[in-house]
Amino acid sequence: MKKLLIIALVSLAFIQCGEDSDPFLIQNGAIGNLTKEIKIKQVDSIFASDSIVKINSSPNALETQGEVAIYENGGKQLLLLSPQKENDPNSPITNIQVLDPRYKTDKGLSTASTFKDVKANYTIDNIETTINAVVIFLKETDVYLTIDKKSLPEELRYDMNLEVEANQIPDEAPIKYFMIGWEPSTE
């Protein structure tokens, strides 16, 4: 009986250890193990098994600061992280560009999605027109997307003042940039 009880406890411990969070799940305020409370200097510990390339760090900085790119050990770029303040290692991360299609929202939206996937799963809050793209902001989420104007009908490509509506964007339009924007906490 004791042997059975010990086996049950050990099995339960292994099951609970396997219930770690999905490292590729995008949620409000989190992407995998990275949360909006994390400071840029803490990125090294979160992505300890990956490669971190400091893009805008000062050469004498002891801690991670400035914009950083996260690469998998195999060399595939995963994320581009931008802090609120470039020269402050205690600065929170406020912008993330998602580059790897394994990162997905709970509704399956990823860099490999099309505008059809966006419309089917999210409510569009706003669409802004830029010179070369339209930026799509989604309600009740930290995610915003960019679609290249080359994917739009020709009559929508050249006028920056023209307001583009969701029904004018083709279903097959691919996502050019998949971004996450976090407001810094006011502590």
Phi, psi and omega per residue, in radians:
M1 nan -0.754 3.131
K2 -1.098 -0.671 -3.136
K3 -1.096 -0.730 3.123
L4 -1.133 -0.697 3.130
L5 -1.145 -0.726 3.128
I6 -1.131 -0.762 3.114
I7 -1.073 -0.719 3.136
A8 -1.115 -0.756 3.139
L9 -1.150 -0.749 3.116
V10 -1.113 -0.734 3.119
S11 -1.089 -0.749 3.131
L12 -1.097 -0.701 3.116
A13 -1.088 -0.749 3.119
F14 -1.150 -0.673 3.133
I15 -1.119 -0.778 -3.120
Q16 -1.186 -0.600 3.091
C17 -1.128 -0.527 -3.119
G18 -1.410 -0.075 -3.103
E19 -1.616 0.647 3.083
D20 -1.185 2.786 -3.135
S21 -1.223 2.678 3.132
D22 -1.185 2.080 -3.101
P23 -1.216 -0.127 -3.117
F24 -2.024 0.147 -3.112
L25 -1.482 2.237 3.085
I26 -1.742 2.137 3.098
Q27 -2.283 2.943 3.049
N28 -1.101 2.170 3.117
G29 1.423 0.050 -3.133
A30 -2.722 2.615 2.973
I31 -2.418 1.865 -3.010
G32 1.075 -2.238 3.127
N33 -1.555 -0.011 3.126
L34 -1.563 2.158 3.121
T35 -2.054 2.902 -3.096
K36 -1.203 -0.204 3.095
E37 -1.489 -0.253 -3.094
I38 -1.192 2.376 3.065
K39 -1.550 2.708 -3.094
I40 -1.036 -0.555 -3.139
K41 -1.200 -0.294 -3.122
Q42 -1.556 -0.096 -3.099
V43 -1.045 -0.623 -3.139
D44 -0.976 -0.705 -3.105
S45 -1.360 -0.562 -3.134
I46 -1.255 -0.667 -3.128
F47 -1.909 0.727 -3.066
A48 -1.047 -0.564 -3.110
S49 -1.586 0.010 3.124
D50 -1.917 3.046 3.091
S51 -1.719 2.356 3.139
I52 -2.021 2.151 3.129
V53 -1.911 2.067 3.134
K54 -1.443 2.042 -3.043
I55 -1.577 -0.858 -3.074
N56 -2.049 0.620 -3.114
S57 -1.523 2.539 3.078
S58 -1.268 2.537 -3.016
P59 -1.074 -0.479 -3.102
N60 -1.695 0.147 -3.102
A61 -1.191 2.302 3.105
L62 -1.445 -0.568 -3.125
E63 -1.935 2.853 3.089
T64 -1.158 2.311 3.057
Q65 -2.628 2.876 -3.141
G66 1.305 -3.075 -3.108
E67 -1.194 2.399 3.114
V68 -2.333 2.552 3.052
A69 -1.848 2.405 3.119
I70 -1.877 2.198 3.121
Y71 -2.091 2.492 3.007
E72 -1.217 2.762 3.126
N73 -0.988 -0.516 3.114
G74 -1.322 -0.100 3.095
G75 1.811 -0.116 -3.122
K76 -1.344 2.264 3.133
Q77 -1.311 2.297 -3.103
L78 -1.755 -0.952 -3.005
L79 -2.512 2.761 2.968
L80 -2.173 2.065 -3.051
L81 -1.890 2.313 3.118
S82 -2.162 2.199 3.114
P83 -1.461 2.932 3.108
Q84 -1.121 -0.775 -3.140
K85 -2.111 2.157 -3.048
E86 -1.030 -0.715 -3.000
N87 -1.758 0.299 -3.104
D88 -2.073 1.941 3.135
P89 -1.146 -0.310 3.115
N90 -1.585 0.098 -3.123
S91 -1.296 2.406 3.082
P92 -1.296 2.738 3.072
I93 -1.374 2.238 -3.110
T94 -2.030 -0.305 -3.123
N95 -2.438 2.367 3.122
I96 -2.318 2.230 2.976
Q97 -1.751 2.122 3.128
V98 -1.548 2.203 -3.071
L99 -2.009 -0.363 -3.090
D100 -1.755 2.237 -3.100
P101 -1.198 -0.149 3.075
R102 -1.237 -0.408 3.055
Y103 -1.291 2.146 -3.091
K104 -2.451 2.654 2.996
T105 -1.369 2.983 3.107
D106 -1.124 -0.270 3.086
K107 -1.729 0.166 3.032
G108 1.510 0.117 -3.129
L109 -1.306 2.274 -3.129
S110 -2.563 -3.097 3.113
T111 -1.145 -0.340 -3.138
A112 -1.533 -0.050 -3.106
S113 -1.309 2.891 3.046
T114 -2.020 3.038 -3.137
F115 -1.089 -0.504 3.090
K116 -1.033 -0.722 3.109
D117 -1.125 -0.653 3.125
V118 -1.103 -0.914 -3.110
K119 -1.074 -0.631 -3.085
A120 -1.247 -0.423 -2.998
N121 -2.101 -0.199 -3.049
Y122 -2.382 2.742 3.010
T123 -1.695 2.259 -3.128
I124 -1.456 2.203 -3.117
D125 -1.499 -0.728 -3.062
N126 -2.823 2.625 3.026
I127 -2.222 2.147 3.113
E128 -1.964 2.465 -3.135
T129 -1.743 2.320 3.039
T130 -2.062 -3.024 -3.112
I131 -1.057 -0.848 -3.018
N132 -1.998 0.046 -3.032
A133 -2.723 2.987 2.930
V134 -2.061 2.419 3.140
V135 -1.865 2.219 -3.050
I136 -1.960 2.092 3.116
F137 -1.765 2.307 -3.082
L138 -1.779 2.422 3.123
K139 -1.175 2.532 3.018
E140 0.983 0.576 3.089
T141 -2.633 2.764 3.103
D142 -1.473 -0.093 -3.027
V143 -1.473 2.405 2.903
Y144 -2.405 2.608 -2.968
L145 -2.189 2.667 3.054
T146 -2.090 2.331 3.054
I147 -2.090 2.241 -3.127
D148 -1.116 2.416 3.115
K149 -1.104 -0.347 3.091
K150 -1.083 -0.374 3.133
S151 -1.505 -0.123 -3.116
L152 -1.607 2.812 3.033
P153 -1.019 2.576 -3.033
E154 -0.926 -0.657 -3.090
E155 -1.201 -0.182 3.133
L156 -1.806 -0.072 -2.973
R157 -1.431 -0.500 -2.891
Y158 -1.917 -0.191 -3.117
D159 -1.801 1.889 -3.117
M160 -1.207 -0.420 -3.101
N161 -1.490 -0.151 -3.135
L162 -1.285 2.247 3.099
E163 -1.465 2.129 3.134
V164 -1.619 2.337 3.111
E165 -1.882 2.758 -3.073
A166 -0.985 -0.664 -3.097
N167 -1.248 -0.145 3.105
Q168 -1.631 -0.185 -3.136
I169 -1.570 2.174 -3.123
P170 -1.092 2.511 3.125
D171 -0.972 -0.636 -3.056
E172 -1.465 0.046 3.140
A173 -1.095 2.163 -3.133
P174 -1.399 2.780 3.065
I175 -1.425 2.186 3.114
K176 -1.474 -0.858 3.103
Y177 -2.250 2.319 3.097
F178 -1.949 1.945 -3.002
M179 -2.103 2.684 3.032
I180 -2.224 2.242 3.126
G181 -2.074 2.183 3.117
W182 -2.011 2.284 3.014
E183 -1.320 2.324 3.106
P184 -1.173 2.523 -3.139
S185 -1.234 2.571 -3.139
T186 -1.723 1.519 -3.119
E187 -1.738 nan nan
